[in-house]
Amino acid sequence: MKKLNSIIQKHILLFVGVVMLTHSLNAQSVSSCGTVFSADPNFHYQAYQQFVQQSSFFPMVGLPIRIHIIRQSNGSGGVSYNDVQNQLSNANNQYSNSNLSFFECSSVDYIDDSNLYTYELTTDETL
């Protein structure tokens, strides 16, 4: 009986050893993870842009914008509403590839206060 137990123990030990060795060999095998290396710094950005354009996974995200225009106390000065709309359109063009869209969420808030009004058309180019 002792001899039988000894043989069974050896077989179990041999079986566990074979299983562990097989698992160890599989754990060390190299498999490709799918990452492509490129020295071109724009490679991944271009691949991402192509993926976004072909995929419906990334829905268009609308970002609400509240517009405040500061004018002098008498209502003069400030930027025109058309200029604001043009800049909003430019922002939408700039971010169109990233599936972002800006929209005006409420009417324009005109703030007529000469104390807050510091915008001068002549300094616009230096900004």
A tleap script that builds the chain and sets N, CA, C and O, in Angstrom:
source leaprc.protein.ff14SB
mol = sequence {
  NMET LYS LYS LEU ASN SER ILE ILE GLN LYS
  HIE ILE LEU LEU PHE VAL GLY VAL VAL MET
  LEU THR HIE SER LEU ASN ALA GLN SER VAL
  SER SER CYS GLY THR VAL PHE SER ALA ASP
  PRO ASN PHE HIE TYR GLN ALA TYR GLN GLN
  PHE VAL GLN GLN SER SER PHE PHE PRO MET
  VAL GLY LEU PRO ILE ARG ILE HIE ILE ILE
  ARG GLN SER ASN GLY SER GLY GLY VAL SER
  TYR ASN ASP VAL GLN ASN GLN LEU SER ASN
  ALA ASN ASN GLN TYR SER ASN SER ASN LEU
  SER PHE PHE GLU CYS SER SER VAL ASP TYR
  ILE ASP ASP SER ASN LEU TYR THR TYR GLU
  LEU THR THR ASP GLU THR CLEU
}
set mol.1.N position { 0.823 -1.184 0.000 }
set mol.1.CA position { 0.000 0.000 0.000 }
set mol.1.C position { 0.865 1.245 0.000 }
set mol.1.O position { 0.563 2.234 -0.668 }
set mol.2.N position { 1.989 1.175 0.791 }
set mol.2.CA position { 2.891 2.316 0.810 }
set mol.2.C position { 3.500 2.535 -0.552 }
set mol.2.O position { 3.682 3.671 -0.988 }
set mol.3.N position { 3.813 1.448 -1.221 }
set mol.3.CA position { 4.415 1.535 -2.531 }
set mol.3.C position { 3.438 2.159 -3.527 }
set mol.3.O position { 3.851 2.941 -4.384 }
set mol.4.N position { 2.158 1.829 -3.429 }
set mol.4.CA position { 1.129 2.375 -4.310 }
set mol.4.C position { 0.971 3.866 -4.058 }
set mol.4.O position { 0.884 4.649 -5.004 }
set mol.5.N position { 0.933 4.265 -2.792 }
set mol.5.CA position { 0.847 5.687 -2.461 }
set mol.5.C position { 2.055 6.438 -2.979 }
set mol.5.O position { 1.924 7.557 -3.475 }
set mol.6.N position { 3.198 5.856 -2.876 }
set mol.6.CA position { 4.433 6.476 -3.360 }
set mol.6.C position { 4.389 6.647 -4.872 }
set mol.6.O position { 4.819 7.677 -5.389 }
set mol.7.N position { 3.880 5.659 -5.579 }
set mol.7.CA position { 3.773 5.737 -7.044 }
set mol.7.C position { 2.746 6.801 -7.436 }
set mol.7.O position { 2.975 7.573 -8.367 }
set mol.8.N position { 1.628 6.841 -6.736 }
set mol.8.CA position { 0.597 7.839 -7.030 }
set mol.8.C position { 1.142 9.240 -6.764 }
set mol.8.O position { 0.911 10.159 -7.550 }
set mol.9.N position { 1.849 9.399 -5.679 }
set mol.9.CA position { 2.428 10.694 -5.355 }
set mol.9.C position { 3.430 11.126 -6.433 }
set mol.9.O position { 3.463 12.296 -6.815 }
set mol.10.N position { 4.235 10.194 -6.916 }
set mol.10.CA position { 5.204 10.518 -7.959 }
set mol.10.C position { 4.493 10.910 -9.251 }
set mol.10.O position { 4.921 11.839 -9.936 }
set mol.11.N position { 3.407 10.205 -9.589 }
set mol.11.CA position { 2.659 10.525 -10.799 }
set mol.11.C position { 1.989 11.902 -10.686 }
set mol.11.O position { 1.983 12.692 -11.630 }
set mol.12.N position { 1.432 12.157 -9.510 }
set mol.12.CA position { 0.803 13.468 -9.298 }
set mol.12.C position { 1.857 14.562 -9.375 }
set mol.12.O position { 1.627 15.593 -10.007 }
set mol.13.N position { 2.993 14.359 -8.753 }
set mol.13.CA position { 4.072 15.327 -8.777 }
set mol.13.C position { 4.572 15.540 -10.205 }
set mol.13.O position { 4.837 16.674 -10.604 }
set mol.14.N position { 4.700 14.472 -10.969 }
set mol.14.CA position { 5.125 14.557 -12.361 }
set mol.14.C position { 4.072 15.303 -13.187 }
set mol.14.O position { 4.421 16.133 -14.026 }
set mol.15.N position { 2.795 15.015 -12.958 }
set mol.15.CA position { 1.715 15.680 -13.685 }
set mol.15.C position { 1.711 17.188 -13.390 }
set mol.15.O position { 1.623 18.003 -14.308 }
set mol.16.N position { 1.806 17.550 -12.107 }
set mol.16.CA position { 1.825 18.970 -11.717 }
set mol.16.C position { 3.046 19.654 -12.320 }
set mol.16.O position { 2.950 20.792 -12.781 }
set mol.17.N position { 4.176 18.985 -12.321 }
set mol.17.CA position { 5.394 19.547 -12.910 }
set mol.17.C position { 5.236 19.799 -14.398 }
set mol.17.O position { 5.646 20.849 -14.893 }
set mol.18.N position { 4.645 18.846 -15.123 }
set mol.18.CA position { 4.431 19.005 -16.566 }
set mol.18.C position { 3.465 20.161 -16.832 }
set mol.18.O position { 3.696 20.969 -17.732 }
set mol.19.N position { 2.387 20.240 -16.053 }
set mol.19.CA position { 1.418 21.326 -16.230 }
set mol.19.C position { 2.076 22.680 -15.976 }
set mol.19.O position { 1.863 23.626 -16.734 }
set mol.20.N position { 2.859 22.775 -14.932 }
set mol.20.CA position { 3.515 24.044 -14.610 }
set mol.20.C position { 4.549 24.409 -15.676 }
set mol.20.O position { 4.670 25.580 -16.037 }
set mol.21.N position { 5.283 23.439 -16.176 }
set mol.21.CA position { 6.271 23.684 -17.211 }
set mol.21.C position { 5.587 24.163 -18.495 }
set mol.21.O position { 6.066 25.089 -19.149 }
set mol.22.N position { 4.485 23.540 -18.847 }
set mol.22.CA position { 3.744 23.937 -20.043 }
set mol.22.C position { 3.201 25.348 -19.880 }
set mol.22.O position { 3.282 26.152 -20.809 }
set mol.23.N position { 2.652 25.658 -18.717 }
set mol.23.CA position { 2.129 27.000 -18.458 }
set mol.23.C position { 3.255 28.026 -18.513 }
set mol.23.O position { 3.083 29.115 -19.061 }
set mol.24.N position { 4.391 27.684 -17.953 }
set mol.24.CA position { 5.543 28.581 -17.957 }
set mol.24.C position { 6.014 28.845 -19.379 }
set mol.24.O position { 6.371 29.977 -19.705 }
set mol.25.N position { 6.021 27.841 -20.221 }
set mol.25.CA position { 6.449 28.019 -21.603 }
set mol.25.C position { 5.469 28.891 -22.372 }
set mol.25.O position { 5.884 29.716 -23.187 }
set mol.26.N position { 4.167 28.721 -22.124 }
set mol.26.CA position { 3.171 29.551 -22.795 }
set mol.26.C position { 3.243 30.997 -22.323 }
set mol.26.O position { 3.024 31.920 -23.107 }
set mol.27.N position { 3.548 31.196 -21.050 }
set mol.27.CA position { 3.625 32.549 -20.524 }
set mol.27.C position { 4.794 33.314 -21.131 }
set mol.27.O position { 4.756 34.542 -21.203 }
set mol.28.N position { 5.815 32.617 -21.562 }
set mol.28.CA position { 6.993 33.262 -22.117 }
set mol.28.C position { 6.920 33.458 -23.624 }
set mol.28.O position { 7.796 34.097 -24.206 }
set mol.29.N position { 5.898 32.922 -24.257 }
set mol.29.CA position { 5.824 33.074 -25.708 }
set mol.29.C position { 5.505 34.522 -26.047 }
set mol.29.O position { 4.729 35.172 -25.346 }
set mol.30.N position { 6.094 35.020 -27.105 }
set mol.30.CA position { 5.923 36.406 -27.515 }
set mol.30.C position { 4.807 36.465 -28.542 }
set mol.30.O position { 4.835 35.772 -29.558 }
set mol.31.N position { 3.844 37.290 -28.261 }
set mol.31.CA position { 2.778 37.500 -29.225 }
set mol.31.C position { 2.673 38.992 -29.487 }
set mol.31.O position { 2.931 39.805 -28.600 }
set mol.32.N position { 2.301 39.343 -30.679 }
set mol.32.CA position { 2.196 40.736 -31.055 }
set mol.32.C position { 0.963 41.356 -30.410 }
set mol.32.O position { -0.121 40.773 -30.425 }
set mol.33.N position { 1.145 42.544 -29.844 }
set mol.33.CA position { 0.002 43.202 -29.206 }
set mol.33.C position { -0.726 44.105 -30.188 }
set mol.33.O position { -1.780 44.648 -29.855 }
set mol.34.N position { -0.198 44.277 -31.371 }
set mol.34.CA position { -0.869 45.082 -32.377 }
set mol.34.C position { -0.368 46.510 -32.454 }
set mol.34.O position { -0.792 47.252 -33.340 }
set mol.35.N position { 0.515 46.922 -31.566 }
set mol.35.CA position { 1.060 48.270 -31.596 }
set mol.35.C position { 2.086 48.388 -32.710 }
set mol.35.O position { 3.006 47.578 -32.821 }
set mol.36.N position { 1.909 49.401 -33.520 }
set mol.36.CA position { 2.825 49.632 -34.631 }
set mol.36.C position { 3.753 50.765 -34.256 }
set mol.36.O position { 3.299 51.836 -33.855 }
set mol.37.N position { 5.057 50.539 -34.384 }
set mol.37.CA position { 6.029 51.575 -34.083 }
set mol.37.C position { 6.349 52.355 -35.341 }
set mol.37.O position { 6.544 51.779 -36.411 }
set mol.38.N position { 6.400 53.659 -35.205 }
set mol.38.CA position { 6.765 54.508 -36.328 }
set mol.38.C position { 7.586 55.672 -35.803 }
set mol.38.O position { 7.270 56.233 -34.754 }
set mol.39.N position { 8.642 56.039 -36.528 }
set mol.39.CA position { 9.469 57.184 -36.153 }
set mol.39.C position { 8.774 58.494 -36.504 }
set mol.39.O position { 9.159 59.550 -36.003 }
set mol.40.N position { 7.768 58.440 -37.349 }
set mol.40.CA position { 7.028 59.633 -37.750 }
set mol.40.C position { 6.137 60.084 -36.594 }
set mol.40.O position { 5.259 59.327 -36.181 }
set mol.41.N position { 6.337 61.308 -36.049 }
set mol.41.CA position { 5.540 61.748 -34.900 }
set mol.41.C position { 4.055 61.930 -35.220 }
set mol.41.O position { 3.230 61.928 -34.306 }
set mol.42.N position { 3.702 62.086 -36.484 }
set mol.42.CA position { 2.302 62.286 -36.854 }
set mol.42.C position { 1.589 60.979 -37.194 }
set mol.42.O position { 0.387 60.986 -37.460 }
set mol.43.N position { 2.307 59.868 -37.189 }
set mol.43.CA position { 1.738 58.591 -37.612 }
set mol.43.C position { 0.505 58.219 -36.790 }
set mol.43.O position { -0.547 57.913 -37.352 }
set mol.44.N position { 0.631 58.246 -35.473 }
set mol.44.CA position { -0.478 57.825 -34.616 }
set mol.44.C position { -1.628 58.826 -34.666 }
set mol.44.O position { -2.794 58.436 -34.609 }
set mol.45.N position { -1.304 60.115 -34.772 }
set mol.45.CA position { -2.360 61.114 -34.881 }
set mol.45.C position { -3.159 60.912 -36.162 }
set mol.45.O position { -4.388 60.981 -36.151 }
set mol.46.N position { -2.463 60.663 -37.259 }
set mol.46.CA position { -3.140 60.437 -38.531 }
set mol.46.C position { -3.980 59.165 -38.486 }
set mol.46.O position { -5.088 59.131 -39.022 }
set mol.47.N position { -3.461 58.131 -37.853 }
set mol.47.CA position { -4.226 56.888 -37.716 }
set mol.47.C position { -5.472 57.118 -36.862 }
set mol.47.O position { -6.542 56.586 -37.159 }
set mol.48.N position { -5.329 57.914 -35.798 }
set mol.48.CA position { -6.477 58.226 -34.948 }
set mol.48.C position { -7.522 59.009 -35.734 }
set mol.48.O position { -8.713 58.707 -35.655 }
set mol.49.N position { -7.082 60.019 -36.498 }
set mol.49.CA position { -8.012 60.817 -37.287 }
set mol.49.C position { -8.761 59.938 -38.295 }
set mol.49.O position { -9.966 60.097 -38.492 }
set mol.50.N position { -8.052 59.030 -38.917 }
set mol.50.CA position { -8.684 58.124 -39.884 }
set mol.50.C position { -9.702 57.230 -39.178 }
set mol.50.O position { -10.785 56.982 -39.709 }
set mol.51.N position { -9.360 56.748 -37.990 }
set mol.51.CA position { -10.272 55.901 -37.217 }
set mol.51.C position { -11.535 56.671 -36.844 }
set mol.51.O position { -12.646 56.153 -36.962 }
set mol.52.N position { -11.356 57.920 -36.391 }
set mol.52.CA position { -12.501 58.732 -35.975 }
set mol.52.C position { -13.419 58.999 -37.161 }
set mol.52.O position { -14.641 58.935 -37.028 }
set mol.53.N position { -12.837 59.299 -38.319 }
set mol.53.CA position { -13.647 59.594 -39.487 }
set mol.53.C position { -14.410 58.368 -39.981 }
set mol.53.O position { -15.506 58.508 -40.525 }
set mol.54.N position { -13.862 57.181 -39.805 }
set mol.54.CA position { -14.501 55.963 -40.286 }
set mol.54.C position { -15.395 55.320 -39.240 }
set mol.54.O position { -16.117 54.369 -39.542 }
set mol.55.N position { -15.356 55.820 -38.034 }
set mol.55.CA position { -16.063 55.159 -36.945 }
set mol.55.C position { -17.241 55.992 -36.471 }
set mol.55.O position { -17.168 57.220 -36.421 }
set mol.56.N position { -18.304 55.328 -36.131 }
set mol.56.CA position { -19.431 56.016 -35.507 }
set mol.56.C position { -19.337 55.863 -33.986 }
set mol.56.O position { -20.270 56.199 -33.256 }
set mol.57.N position { -18.192 55.350 -33.526 }
set mol.57.CA position { -17.984 55.150 -32.094 }
set mol.57.C position { -17.919 56.488 -31.367 }
set mol.57.O position { -18.353 56.597 -30.220 }
set mol.58.N position { -17.376 57.509 -32.038 }
set mol.58.CA position { -17.235 58.823 -31.432 }
set mol.58.C position { -18.326 59.746 -31.951 }
set mol.58.O position { -18.178 60.315 -33.032 }
set mol.59.N position { -19.408 59.910 -31.216 }
set mol.59.CA position { -20.480 60.786 -31.689 }
set mol.59.C position { -20.053 62.252 -31.585 }
set mol.59.O position { -19.141 62.583 -30.827 }
set mol.60.N position { -20.701 63.112 -32.335 }
set mol.60.CA position { -20.440 64.538 -32.270 }
set mol.60.C position { -20.867 65.050 -30.900 }
set mol.60.O position { -21.966 64.753 -30.433 }
set mol.61.N position { -19.999 65.814 -30.266 }
set mol.61.CA position { -20.279 66.367 -28.947 }
set mol.61.C position { -20.501 67.864 -29.105 }
set mol.61.O position { -19.637 68.578 -29.614 }
set mol.62.N position { -21.649 68.330 -28.670 }
set mol.62.CA position { -21.968 69.751 -28.731 }
set mol.62.C position { -21.623 70.439 -27.419 }
set mol.62.O position { -22.037 69.996 -26.348 }
set mol.63.N position { -20.866 71.522 -27.508 }
set mol.63.CA position { -20.474 72.277 -26.320 }
set mol.63.C position { -21.217 73.611 -26.309 }
set mol.63.O position { -21.029 74.429 -27.209 }
set mol.64.N position { -22.054 73.836 -25.306 }
set mol.64.CA position { -22.810 75.088 -25.266 }
set mol.64.C position { -21.905 76.270 -24.921 }
set mol.64.O position { -21.040 76.168 -24.050 }
set mol.65.N position { -22.110 77.378 -25.605 }
set mol.65.CA position { -21.331 78.595 -25.394 }
set mol.65.C position { -22.287 79.723 -25.030 }
set mol.65.O position { -23.269 79.961 -25.734 }
set mol.66.N position { -22.007 80.409 -23.947 }
set mol.66.CA position { -22.770 81.596 -23.557 }
set mol.66.C position { -21.924 82.803 -23.905 }
set mol.66.O position { -20.779 82.910 -23.467 }
set mol.67.N position { -22.477 83.706 -24.686 }
set mol.67.CA position { -21.722 84.853 -25.198 }
set mol.67.C position { -22.047 86.088 -24.376 }
set mol.67.O position { -23.211 86.420 -24.153 }
set mol.68.N position { -20.986 86.767 -23.927 }
set mol.68.CA position { -21.097 88.029 -23.193 }
set mol.68.C position { -20.334 89.076 -23.995 }
set mol.68.O position { -19.163 88.873 -24.317 }
set mol.69.N position { -20.968 90.171 -24.316 }
set mol.69.CA position { -20.313 91.270 -25.020 }
set mol.69.C position { -20.344 92.492 -24.110 }
set mol.69.O position { -21.408 92.963 -23.708 }
set mol.70.N position { -19.151 92.993 -23.794 }
set mol.70.CA position { -19.030 94.152 -22.914 }
set mol.70.C position { -18.932 95.401 -23.784 }
set mol.70.O position { -18.109 95.486 -24.695 }
set mol.71.N position { -19.790 96.360 -23.476 }
set mol.71.CA position { -19.817 97.623 -24.216 }
set mol.71.C position { -19.739 98.785 -23.221 }
set mol.71.O position { -19.780 98.590 -22.006 }
set mol.72.N position { -19.625 99.983 -23.764 }
set mol.72.CA position { -19.637 101.170 -22.909 }
set mol.72.C position { -21.043 101.354 -22.339 }
set mol.72.O position { -22.005 100.763 -22.828 }
set mol.73.N position { -21.144 102.164 -21.323 }
set mol.73.CA position { -22.436 102.366 -20.643 }
set mol.73.C position { -23.526 102.850 -21.583 }
set mol.73.O position { -24.702 102.559 -21.361 }
set mol.74.N position { -23.160 103.587 -22.636 }
set mol.74.CA position { -24.167 104.085 -23.575 }
set mol.74.C position { -24.506 103.065 -24.661 }
set mol.74.O position { -25.290 103.362 -25.562 }
set mol.75.N position { -23.920 101.861 -24.582 }
set mol.75.CA position { -24.229 100.792 -25.539 }
set mol.75.C position { -23.338 100.779 -26.764 }
set mol.75.O position { -23.531 99.947 -27.651 }
set mol.76.N position { -22.371 101.677 -26.838 }
set mol.76.CA position { -21.478 101.705 -27.999 }
set mol.76.C position { -20.230 100.867 -27.730 }
set mol.76.O position { -19.917 100.527 -26.589 }
set mol.77.N position { -19.534 100.547 -28.808 }
set mol.77.CA position { -18.296 99.783 -28.686 }
set mol.77.C position { -18.560 98.292 -28.584 }
set mol.77.O position { -19.670 97.814 -28.823 }
set mol.78.N position { -17.515 97.576 -28.223 }
set mol.78.CA position { -17.613 96.129 -28.119 }
set mol.78.C position { -17.512 95.464 -29.481 }
set mol.78.O position { -17.507 96.142 -30.508 }
set mol.79.N position { -17.435 94.182 -29.491 }
set mol.79.CA position { -17.376 93.439 -30.751 }
set mol.79.C position { -18.796 93.256 -31.276 }
set mol.79.O position { -19.762 93.240 -30.513 }
set mol.80.N position { -18.894 93.121 -32.571 }
set mol.80.CA position { -20.221 92.937 -33.162 }
set mol.80.C position { -20.647 91.475 -33.020 }
set mol.80.O position { -19.820 90.574 -32.883 }
set mol.81.N position { -21.943 91.275 -33.056 }
set mol.81.CA position { -22.489 89.926 -32.982 }
set mol.81.C position { -22.026 89.092 -34.179 }
set mol.81.O position { -21.788 87.893 -34.040 }
set mol.82.N position { -21.898 89.713 -35.344 }
set mol.82.CA position { -21.412 89.001 -36.536 }
set mol.82.C position { -19.990 88.508 -36.348 }
set mol.82.O position { -19.655 87.406 -36.781 }
set mol.83.N position { -19.135 89.322 -35.699 }
set mol.83.CA position { -17.761 88.890 -35.425 }
set mol.83.C position { -17.745 87.678 -34.497 }
set mol.83.O position { -16.947 86.758 -34.675 }
set mol.84.N position { -18.623 87.688 -33.518 }
set mol.84.CA position { -18.717 86.550 -32.593 }
set mol.84.C position { -19.156 85.300 -33.351 }
set mol.84.O position { -18.596 84.222 -33.151 }
set mol.85.N position { -20.148 85.442 -34.210 }
set mol.85.CA position { -20.624 84.310 -35.008 }
set mol.85.C position { -19.537 83.776 -35.930 }
set mol.85.O position { -19.408 82.565 -36.108 }
set mol.86.N position { -18.748 84.687 -36.520 }
set mol.86.CA position { -17.633 84.248 -37.377 }
set mol.86.C position { -16.599 83.465 -36.572 }
set mol.86.O position { -16.081 82.458 -37.054 }
set mol.87.N position { -16.294 83.907 -35.366 }
set mol.87.CA position { -15.324 83.202 -34.529 }
set mol.87.C position { -15.869 81.849 -34.071 }
set mol.87.O position { -15.120 80.878 -33.963 }
set mol.88.N position { -17.144 81.790 -33.810 }
set mol.88.CA position { -17.768 80.519 -33.441 }
set mol.88.C position { -17.704 79.545 -34.617 }
set mol.88.O position { -17.449 78.355 -34.430 }
set mol.89.N position { -17.933 80.050 -35.814 }
set mol.89.CA position { -17.833 79.227 -37.017 }
set mol.89.C position { -16.396 78.756 -37.229 }
set mol.89.O position { -16.168 77.602 -37.594 }
set mol.90.N position { -15.422 79.649 -37.000 }
set mol.90.CA position { -14.007 79.268 -37.125 }
set mol.90.C position { -13.646 78.174 -36.119 }
set mol.90.O position { -12.936 77.226 -36.454 }
set mol.91.N position { -14.132 78.310 -34.899 }
set mol.91.CA position { -13.861 77.295 -33.872 }
set mol.91.C position { -14.456 75.952 -34.282 }
set mol.91.O position { -13.823 74.913 -34.095 }
set mol.92.N position { -15.658 75.960 -34.836 }
set mol.92.CA position { -16.271 74.705 -35.288 }
set mol.92.C position { -15.472 74.078 -36.419 }
set mol.92.O position { -15.339 72.855 -36.478 }
set mol.93.N position { -14.939 74.896 -37.315 }
set mol.93.CA position { -14.089 74.370 -38.396 }
set mol.93.C position { -12.795 73.790 -37.840 }
set mol.93.O position { -12.347 72.732 -38.280 }
set mol.94.N position { -12.198 74.478 -36.878 }
set mol.94.CA position { -10.935 74.022 -36.286 }
set mol.94.C position { -11.085 72.677 -35.566 }
set mol.94.O position { -10.182 71.842 -35.611 }
set mol.95.N position { -12.218 72.474 -34.908 }
set mol.95.CA position { -12.415 71.277 -34.085 }
set mol.95.C position { -13.296 70.219 -34.745 }
set mol.95.O position { -13.689 69.252 -34.094 }
set mol.96.N position { -13.606 70.390 -36.018 }
set mol.96.CA position { -14.518 69.453 -36.671 }
set mol.96.C position { -13.958 68.026 -36.725 }
set mol.96.O position { -14.722 67.065 -36.626 }
set mol.97.N position { -12.641 67.874 -36.880 }
set mol.97.CA position { -12.047 66.530 -36.944 }
set mol.97.C position { -12.049 65.824 -35.592 }
set mol.97.O position { -11.862 64.609 -35.527 }
set mol.98.N position { -12.256 66.562 -34.534 }
set mol.98.CA position { -12.277 65.936 -33.206 }
set mol.98.C position { -13.699 65.676 -32.722 }
set mol.98.O position { -13.915 65.336 -31.558 }
set mol.99.N position { -14.673 65.840 -33.630 }
set mol.99.CA position { -16.087 65.601 -33.324 }
set mol.99.C position { -16.619 66.508 -32.218 }
set mol.99.O position { -17.468 66.107 -31.422 }
set mol.100.N position { -16.100 67.744 -32.183 }
set mol.100.CA position { -16.607 68.745 -31.256 }
set mol.100.C position { -17.328 69.822 -32.037 }
set mol.100.O position { -16.910 70.207 -33.128 }
set mol.101.N position { -18.408 70.299 -31.467 }
set mol.101.CA position { -19.192 71.353 -32.095 }
set mol.101.C position { -19.604 72.350 -31.029 }
set mol.101.O position { -20.109 71.960 -29.976 }
set mol.102.N position { -19.392 73.637 -31.289 }
set mol.102.CA position { -19.760 74.692 -30.365 }
set mol.102.C position { -21.072 75.318 -30.833 }
set mol.102.O position { -21.262 75.548 -32.027 }
set mol.103.N position { -21.969 75.591 -29.898 }
set mol.103.CA position { -23.219 76.233 -30.272 }
set mol.103.C position { -23.616 77.247 -29.210 }
set mol.103.O position { -23.292 77.103 -28.031 }
set mol.104.N position { -24.314 78.263 -29.654 }
set mol.104.CA position { -24.780 79.319 -28.764 }
set mol.104.C position { -25.991 78.793 -28.003 }
set mol.104.O position { -27.002 78.433 -28.605 }
set mol.105.N position { -25.883 78.751 -26.683 }
set mol.105.CA position { -26.939 78.121 -25.889 }
set mol.105.C position { -28.005 79.093 -25.407 }
set mol.105.O position { -29.052 78.667 -24.919 }
set mol.106.N position { -27.758 80.382 -25.534 }
set mol.106.CA position { -28.757 81.361 -25.107 }
set mol.106.C position { -28.499 82.671 -25.846 }
set mol.106.O position { -27.534 82.792 -26.602 }
set mol.107.N position { -29.356 83.629 -25.622 }
set mol.107.CA position { -29.163 84.917 -26.291 }
set mol.107.C position { -27.920 85.605 -25.734 }
set mol.107.O position { -27.448 85.285 -24.643 }
set mol.108.N position { -27.409 86.546 -26.498 }
set mol.108.CA position { -26.191 87.260 -26.112 }
set mol.108.C position { -26.468 88.121 -24.888 }
set mol.108.O position { -27.498 88.788 -24.792 }
set mol.109.N position { -25.524 88.088 -23.958 }
set mol.109.CA position { -25.607 88.910 -22.760 }
set mol.109.C position { -24.780 90.172 -23.002 }
set mol.109.O position { -23.550 90.130 -22.956 }
set mol.110.N position { -25.459 91.300 -23.259 }
set mol.110.CA position { -24.769 92.574 -23.462 }
set mol.110.C position { -24.577 93.237 -22.103 }
set mol.110.O position { -25.541 93.472 -21.373 }
set mol.111.N position { -23.342 93.532 -21.777 }
set mol.111.CA position { -23.015 94.184 -20.510 }
set mol.111.C position { -22.590 95.606 -20.835 }
set mol.111.O position { -21.504 95.829 -21.371 }
set mol.112.N position { -23.439 96.558 -20.515 }
set mol.112.CA position { -23.156 97.971 -20.791 }
set mol.112.C position { -22.603 98.622 -19.529 }
set mol.112.O position { -23.354 99.069 -18.662 }
set mol.113.N position { -21.271 98.666 -19.441 }
set mol.113.CA position { -20.604 99.246 -18.272 }
set mol.113.C position { -19.244 99.773 -18.711 }
set mol.113.O position { -18.346 98.997 -19.038 }
set mol.114.N position { -19.098 101.082 -18.715 }
set mol.114.CA position { -17.845 101.701 -19.158 }
set mol.114.C position { -16.682 101.328 -18.247 }
set mol.114.O position { -15.533 101.333 -18.688 }
set mol.115.N position { -16.956 101.007 -16.992 }
set mol.115.CA position { -15.878 100.615 -16.075 }
set mol.115.C position { -15.265 99.269 -16.484 }
set mol.115.O position { -14.079 99.032 -16.256 }
set mol.116.N position { -16.060 98.404 -17.076 }
set mol.116.CA position { -15.567 97.093 -17.506 }
set mol.116.C position { -15.040 97.115 -18.936 }
set mol.116.O position { -14.310 96.216 -19.350 }
set mol.117.N position { -15.410 98.136 -19.676 }
set mol.117.CA position { -15.073 98.211 -21.091 }
set mol.117.C position { -13.621 98.663 -21.256 }
set mol.117.O position { -13.294 99.810 -20.952 }
set mol.118.N position { -12.757 97.779 -21.731 }
set mol.118.CA position { -11.351 98.138 -21.938 }
set mol.118.C position { -10.897 97.789 -23.342 }
set mol.118.O position { -9.733 98.002 -23.679 }
set mol.119.N position { -11.768 97.269 -24.151 }
set mol.119.CA position { -11.435 96.843 -25.500 }
set mol.119.C position { -11.246 98.044 -26.403 }
set mol.119.O position { -12.113 98.915 -26.483 }
set mol.120.N position { -10.106 98.091 -27.086 }
set mol.120.CA position { -9.867 99.117 -28.080 }
set mol.120.C position { -9.522 98.434 -29.380 }
set mol.120.O position { -8.703 97.516 -29.414 }
set mol.121.N position { -10.144 98.878 -30.442 }
set mol.121.CA position { -9.950 98.262 -31.734 }
set mol.121.C position { -8.494 98.344 -32.183 }
set mol.121.O position { -8.021 97.456 -32.893 }
set mol.122.N position { -7.770 99.399 -31.781 }
set mol.122.CA position { -6.382 99.588 -32.210 }
set mol.122.C position { -5.445 98.567 -31.559 }
set mol.122.O position { -4.382 98.276 -32.108 }
set mol.123.N position { -5.817 98.021 -30.407 }
set mol.123.CA position { -4.939 97.049 -29.734 }
set mol.123.C position { -5.307 95.620 -30.061 }
set mol.123.O position { -4.688 94.686 -29.551 }
set mol.124.N position { -6.306 95.436 -30.907 }
set mol.124.CA position { -6.753 94.088 -31.251 }
set mol.124.C position { -5.647 93.261 -31.893 }
set mol.124.O position { -5.535 92.067 -31.615 }
set mol.125.N position { -4.832 93.869 -32.744 }
set mol.125.CA position { -3.782 93.109 -33.440 }
set mol.125.C position { -2.672 92.674 -32.482 }
set mol.125.O position { -2.011 91.669 -32.739 }
set mol.126.N position { -2.451 93.395 -31.395 }
set mol.126.CA position { -1.394 93.015 -30.453 }
set mol.126.C position { -1.825 91.901 -29.520 }
set mol.126.O position { -0.990 91.289 -28.853 }
set mol.127.N position { -3.118 91.633 -29.466 }
set mol.127.CA position { -3.593 90.542 -28.607 }
set mol.127.C position { -3.214 89.291 -29.246 }
set mol.127.O position { -3.501 88.216 -28.718 }
savepdb mol mol.pdb
quit
